[in-house]
Amino acid sequence: MLDEPDLTTGELELEERHSLRRVAGLSTELTDITEVEYRQLRLERVVLVGVWTEGSVADAENSLTELAALAETAGSQVLEGLIQRRKQPDAATFIGRGKVDELRDVVLSTGADTVICDGELSPSQLRNLEQQVKIKVVDRTALILDIFAQHAKSREGKAQVELAQLQYLLPRLRGWGDSLSRQGGGAGGGSGGGGVGTRGPGETKLETDRRRINTRIAKLRREIKAMKTVRETKRSRRSASGVPAVAIAGYTNAGKSSLLNRLTQAGVLVEDALFATLDPTTRRTAAEDGRVFTLSDTVGFVRHLPHQIVEAFRSTLEEVAQADLVVHVVDGAHPDPEGQVSAVREVLGEVGADRIPELLAVNKVDAADEETILRLKRTWPDAVFVSARSGAGIDELHAAIAERLPRPAVDMMVLVPYDRGDLVARVHRSGQVLQSRHLDDGTELRVRVSEEIAAELEAFRL
């Protein structure tokens, strides 16, 4: 009997994720909503709609292609995509009246059950468009939040996603208003009712749900704040040990997790899908000269990343802001890598990580054409060009990271007694050993270390 292959954590997670794909045949047709609308999205057969307000036709098509990839990641089948050229989205229905009629015809002819709009719609736009096309309408923000809800694994990730969903939901609550009154106006049904304090519509179902959601938001914020404290404690412990931190950031599906696996053999989940990684992974590795540093994989960014996500994931994104170096991974095979880079830098600026030294790593060079690679080399002469799949350029990337790591400040020649092996180990871990030899009295070392370790070694200085 053959032994079963030993699966990595990432492979097991991928297998589990694929086994939980959405089931075909679940209807999302609108029915009378007696409860506040907070239903799990069950996307199945969708039509995409975009409004092109600026840029070229290629930009508009790239944006809709990305929306299609998001929809497929959420488990839906894309049937059709429509783009309308307008100075700005229609205030009432996002797209113009003529385009609404065209959209309704497409919905009827394709049998779609959901419309996804490429933008964040106001509550009235959502309601008006649904009334016109007679099926469920979802905007880009709700779609991204749905993907995040599917992919979050850790307790912190789930809390952050729920907070973002509730913040998005709060202004979009729908119900039956006064007909869902919590107080009936008194016992016995008489005009006098139950006396002072019991007459009137009371608290509506909508108000009750709004209050409950606000209570839940406050509770989630407290929980995330507590988790942030734990994260900061771990971070300060790492910085106290003198181990440099490197964060891998970049556009979603640029290959950040694949690069982390290549650089550290981490075995984390890799999937050709948007937002496959939500929970950050940190791994230790070492440069060729022996200096240890940490590499952290982070959540991917996307154009117009919902502000609720940036706000809810702020504590996670702050990992990037506290790093010594940001390895910015770019998808070299994407139609618009320059646009991806500017979108990522915009989010990095929001979390205060734009001051951190940046190393651009252009990934997927094996899938990009030669003309694109030459153009990107002219645009970013200092970038490293790699392929996480084939391993091309990984050694150069490792060397470029090591070169940009902060170097310890103090050069010393010391003779450390053999009973202080802990100190020698610490120097190897956090400093740079330039020369080493074993003598009768102890280990003679020429080292470059931080001022903190230098103070401990001062007693053994030669």
C-alpha positions in Angstrom: 0.0 0.0 0.0 1.4 3.4 -1.1 2.0 6.0 1.6 -0.3 9.1 1.3 1.5 12.3 0.3 2.4 14.6 3.2 0.3 17.7 2.5 1.5 21.1 3.7 -0.8 23.4 5.7 -1.4 25.5 2.6 -2.4 22.4 0.5 -4.8 21.2 3.2 -6.3 24.6 3.5 -6.7 24.8 -0.3 -8.4 21.4 -0.4 -10.8 22.5 2.4 -11.6 25.8 0.6 -12.4 24.0 -2.7 -14.6 21.5 -0.9 -16.8 24.4 0.3 -17.5 26.0 -3.1 -20.9 27.4 -3.5 -23.7 25.0 -4.5 -25.3 25.7 -7.9 -29.1 26.1 -8.0 -29.4 28.4 -4.9 -31.8 31.2 -5.9 -31.1 34.9 -5.0 -34.3 36.2 -6.5 -35.9 39.0 -4.5 -38.8 38.0 -2.3 -40.7 40.0 0.4 -38.1 41.0 3.0 -39.8 40.7 6.4 -36.5 40.9 8.2 -33.8 43.5 7.8 -31.7 42.6 4.8 -28.6 40.9 6.2 -28.5 37.8 4.1 -25.5 35.8 3.1 -24.7 36.6 -0.5 -25.4 33.5 -2.7 -24.0 34.7 -6.0 -24.6 32.3 -8.9 -25.2 33.7 -12.4 -24.2 37.3 -12.6 -24.1 40.3 -15.0 -21.5 43.0 -14.4 -22.1 46.7 -14.9 -19.4 49.4 -14.9 -19.5 53.2 -15.4 -16.4 54.6 -17.2 -15.8 58.1 -16.0 -12.1 58.7 -16.8 -9.1 57.1 -18.4 -8.9 55.0 -21.5 -11.1 52.2 -22.8 -8.4 49.7 -21.8 -8.6 51.0 -18.2 -12.4 50.5 -18.1 -12.0 47.0 -19.5 -9.3 46.1 -17.0 -11.5 47.3 -14.2 -14.4 45.1 -15.4 -12.1 42.1 -16.0 -10.9 42.5 -12.3 -14.6 42.7 -11.2 -15.2 39.4 -13.1 -12.2 37.8 -11.3 -13.6 39.0 -8.0 -17.1 37.6 -8.8 -15.5 34.2 -9.8 -13.5 34.1 -6.6 -16.8 34.6 -4.7 -18.1 31.5 -6.5 -20.3 32.9 -9.2 -20.5 32.5 -13.0 -20.1 35.7 -15.1 -22.5 35.8 -18.0 -22.2 39.3 -19.4 -20.4 42.6 -18.8 -21.7 46.1 -19.7 -19.8 49.4 -19.6 -21.4 52.9 -19.9 -19.4 56.0 -20.7 -20.6 58.9 -18.4 -19.1 62.0 -16.8 -20.3 60.6 -13.4 -22.5 57.8 -12.2 -26.3 58.5 -12.2 -27.4 59.7 -8.8 -30.5 57.6 -8.8 -29.5 54.3 -10.5 -25.7 54.4 -11.0 -26.2 53.8 -14.8 -28.5 56.0 -17.0 -32.1 55.2 -17.7 -31.5 53.8 -21.2 -28.7 51.5 -19.8 -31.1 50.3 -17.1 -33.5 49.1 -19.8 -30.7 47.4 -21.6 -29.5 45.7 -18.4 -33.0 44.4 -17.7 -33.1 42.9 -21.2 -29.7 41.2 -20.7 -30.9 39.9 -17.3 -34.0 38.4 -18.9 -32.2 36.9 -21.9 -29.3 35.3 -19.8 -31.4 34.2 -16.8 -29.0 36.0 -14.4 -30.0 36.2 -10.7 -27.6 39.0 -9.6 -26.2 42.2 -10.9 -22.8 43.4 -9.7 -21.9 47.1 -10.1 -18.2 48.2 -10.4 -18.3 50.8 -7.7 -19.8 51.5 -4.2 -23.5 52.3 -4.5 -25.5 54.5 -2.1 -28.5 52.8 -0.4 -30.9 54.6 -2.7 -29.0 53.6 -5.8 -29.1 50.0 -4.7 -32.8 50.1 -3.9 -33.8 51.9 -7.2 -31.7 49.6 -9.4 -33.2 46.5 -7.7 -36.7 47.8 -8.3 -35.9 48.4 -12.0 -34.2 45.1 -12.8 -36.2 42.9 -10.4 -33.2 40.9 -9.2 -30.6 41.2 -6.5 -28.0 44.0 -7.0 -24.6 43.9 -5.3 -21.8 46.5 -5.4 -18.1 46.0 -5.6 -17.7 46.7 -1.8 -20.2 44.0 -0.8 -18.5 41.6 -3.2 -15.1 42.1 -1.7 -16.5 41.9 1.9 -18.2 38.6 0.9 -14.8 37.2 -0.4 -13.1 38.3 2.8 -15.8 36.6 4.9 -15.2 33.3 3.0 -11.4 33.4 3.3 -10.9 34.7 6.9 -9.5 31.9 9.1 -8.1 33.4 12.3 -10.2 34.8 15.1 -8.8 38.3 14.4 -9.4 38.0 10.7 -13.1 37.0 11.3 -13.6 39.8 13.7 -12.1 42.3 11.3 -14.3 41.1 8.4 -17.5 41.1 10.5 -16.7 44.7 11.7 -16.2 45.8 8.1 -19.5 44.1 7.0 -21.5 45.7 9.8 -20.1 49.2 9.0 -21.1 48.7 5.4 -24.5 47.3 6.3 -25.6 50.0 8.9 -26.6 52.7 6.4 -28.2 50.1 4.1 -30.6 48.5 6.5 -34.1 47.9 5.1 -37.3 46.9 6.8 -41.0 47.7 7.1 -40.7 50.8 9.2 -43.6 51.6 11.6 -45.5 48.4 10.7 -42.8 46.5 12.7 -43.6 48.4 15.9 -42.4 46.8 19.1 -45.3 48.3 21.2 -48.9 47.8 20.4 -50.3 50.9 22.0 -51.6 49.3 25.2 -53.7 46.3 26.3 -57.3 45.8 25.4 -57.1 47.8 22.1 -59.0 50.8 23.5 -58.1 54.4 22.6 -56.9 55.0 26.1 -54.4 52.1 25.8 -52.2 51.3 28.6 -51.7 54.8 29.8 -48.7 57.1 29.7 -45.5 55.7 28.2 -47.1 52.8 26.3 -48.8 54.6 23.4 -47.3 55.4 20.0 -45.3 53.4 17.5 -42.6 52.4 20.0 -39.3 51.1 18.7 -39.4 49.8 15.1 -37.7 46.6 14.0 -35.3 48.8 12.0 -34.4 50.8 15.0 -33.9 47.6 17.1 -31.6 46.1 14.5 -29.6 49.4 14.1 -29.1 49.5 17.9 -28.1 45.8 18.0 -25.6 46.3 15.1 -24.1 49.4 16.9 -23.7 47.3 20.1 -22.0 44.5 18.1 -19.7 47.0 16.3 -18.6 48.4 19.7 -17.9 44.9 21.0 -15.9 44.0 17.9 -13.8 47.1 18.2 -13.0 46.3 21.8 -12.0 42.7 20.8 -9.8 43.9 17.9 -8.2 46.5 20.1 -7.3 43.7 22.6 -5.9 41.6 19.7 -3.9 44.6 18.5 -2.3 44.9 22.0 -1.2 41.2 21.7 0.1 41.9 18.2 2.1 45.0 19.4 3.6 43.0 22.3 4.8 40.3 19.8 6.1 43.0 17.5 8.0 44.9 20.3 9.5 41.5 21.5 10.8 40.9 17.9 12.2 44.5 17.7 13.8 44.2 21.1 15.6 41.0 20.0 17.1 43.1 17.2 15.7 40.9 14.4 14.9 43.0 11.3 11.3 42.7 9.9 10.5 42.5 6.2 6.9 42.8 5.0 5.7 41.4 1.7 3.0 43.7 0.3 1.4 44.0 -3.1 -1.7 43.8 -5.3 -4.0 40.8 -4.7 -3.0 37.7 -6.6 0.5 39.1 -7.4 2.1 36.0 -5.9 3.1 37.2 -2.5 2.4 33.8 -0.7 4.2 31.9 -3.5 7.3 34.1 -2.9 7.1 33.7 0.8 7.1 29.9 0.3 10.0 30.1 -2.1 12.1 32.3 0.3 11.3 30.4 3.5 9.6 27.1 2.6 6.7 28.3 4.7 4.1 26.0 3.1 1.3 28.6 3.3 -1.9 28.5 1.2 -1.3 29.4 -2.4 -4.4 29.8 -4.7 -4.9 31.5 -8.1 -7.7 33.6 -6.6 -8.1 37.2 -5.4 -7.7 37.7 -1.6 -6.6 34.1 -1.0 -4.5 35.4 2.0 -6.2 37.4 4.7 -4.4 36.2 7.8 -0.8 37.4 7.9 2.0 34.7 8.2 5.4 35.5 9.6 8.4 33.2 9.1 12.1 33.5 10.1 14.8 33.1 7.5 18.5 34.1 7.2 20.6 36.0 4.8 23.8 34.4 3.4 26.0 36.2 5.9 23.9 34.6 8.7 21.8 37.6 9.8 18.3 36.4 10.8 15.2 38.4 9.7 11.5 37.8 9.6 9.3 37.8 6.4 5.6 38.6 6.8 2.9 37.9 4.2 0.1 40.5 4.2 -3.4 40.9 2.9 -3.5 41.9 -0.8 -4.6 45.3 -2.0 -6.9 46.2 -4.9 -8.1 49.3 -6.7 -10.7 51.2 -4.6 -10.2 48.9 -1.6 -13.3 49.6 0.5 -12.5 52.0 3.3 -14.3 49.7 5.8 -11.7 47.0 5.0 -8.7 49.4 5.4 -10.2 50.6 8.7 -11.0 47.1 10.1 -7.7 45.6 9.0 -5.7 48.6 10.2 -4.0 46.6 13.0 -2.9 43.9 10.5 -1.8 46.5 7.9 0.3 48.2 10.6 2.6 45.2 10.4 3.8 46.8 7.1 4.2 50.2 8.7 6.4 48.8 11.4 8.7 46.8 9.1 12.3 47.7 8.2 11.7 46.9 4.5 8.7 46.4 2.3 9.1 43.9 -0.6 6.4 45.2 -3.0 5.4 42.3 -5.3 4.1 43.3 -8.7 2.3 40.9 -11.2 4.5 41.3 -14.3 1.9 39.4 -16.4 -1.0 41.8 -15.6 -2.2 44.1 -18.3 -1.6 47.2 -16.1 1.2 46.6 -13.6 1.9 50.4 -13.2 -1.8 50.9 -12.1 -1.4 48.1 -9.6 1.7 49.7 -8.1 0.0 53.1 -7.7 -3.0 51.5 -6.1 -0.8 49.6 -3.5 1.2 52.7 -2.7 -2.0 54.6 -2.1 -3.1 52.1 0.6 0.4 52.0 2.1 0.2 55.8 2.4 -3.2 55.4 4.3 -1.6 53.2 7.0 1.6 55.2 7.2 3.9 52.7 5.5 4.9 55.0 2.6 8.0 56.1 4.6 9.4 52.5 4.8 12.2 51.6 2.3 10.7 49.7 -0.7 12.1 46.9 -2.9 10.0 46.2 -6.0 9.9 42.5 -7.0 8.3 42.0 -10.4 6.8 38.4 -10.2 5.5 36.0 -12.9 8.1 37.0 -15.5 7.8 33.5 -17.0 4.2 34.4 -18.0 4.9 38.0 -19.2 6.0 38.8 -22.8 9.5 40.1 -23.5 8.3 43.5 -24.6 6.5 44.1 -21.2 9.5 43.0 -19.2 11.8 45.4 -21.1 9.2 48.3 -20.6 9.1 47.5 -16.8 12.9 47.3 -16.6 13.0 50.8 -18.0 10.3 52.1 -15.7 11.8 50.4 -12.5 15.5 50.0 -13.1 16.1 49.0 -9.4 13.4 46.3 -9.4 14.2 42.6 -9.1 12.5 40.3 -11.7 11.5 36.9 -10.4 9.2 33.9 -10.9 7.9 32.2 -7.8 6.7 29.3 -9.9 10.0 28.5 -11.7 12.4 29.9 -9.1 14.1 32.3 -11.5 15.6 35.4 -9.8 14.9 34.1 -6.3 18.6 34.2 -5.3 18.9 37.7 -6.6 15.8 38.7 -4.6 17.3 37.1 -1.4 20.5 39.0 -2.0 18.7 42.3 -2.7 16.7 41.9 0.6 19.9 41.2 2.6 21.6 44.2 1.1 18.7 46.5 2.2 18.4 45.1 5.7 19.5 47.6 8.4 23.1 46.8 9.4 24.2 46.7 13.1 26.1 49.8 14.0 29.1 48.8 16.2 32.3 46.9 15.0 34.0 45.0 17.8 36.7 42.4 18.4 35.8 40.2 21.5 36.9 37.0 23.3 33.8 35.4 24.7 34.3 32.6 27.4 32.9 29.2 26.5 30.4 29.4 29.4 28.8 32.4 27.6 27.5 30.4 24.6 24.2 32.2 24.9 25.9 35.5 24.1 27.6 34.0 21.0 24.3 32.6 19.8 22.6 36.0 20.2 25.4 37.6 18.2 24.9 35.1 15.4 21.1 35.6 15.6 20.9 39.4 15.7 24.3 40.7 14.6 26.9 39.9 11.9 29.9 37.7 12.6 32.7 38.8 10.3 35.4 36.5 11.7 35.4 33.6 14.2 38.0 31.3 15.7 38.2 29.0 18.8 41.0 29.7 21.3 41.9 28.0 24.7 40.2 30.8 26.6 37.0 31.1 24.5 35.7 32.1 21.1 37.4 35.1 19.4 34.9 37.0 17.3 35.0 40.1 15.0 31.4 41.2 15.0 29.1 44.0 13.9 26.3 44.4 16.4 23.7 46.8 17.7 24.5 49.2 20.5 22.4 47.1 22.9 24.4 43.9 22.3 27.7 45.9 22.1 27.1 47.0 25.7 26.8 43.4 26.8 30.0 42.4 24.9 32.0 45.4 26.3 33.4 43.3 29.2 34.9 40.8 26.7 36.3 43.4 24.3 40.0 42.9 23.1 
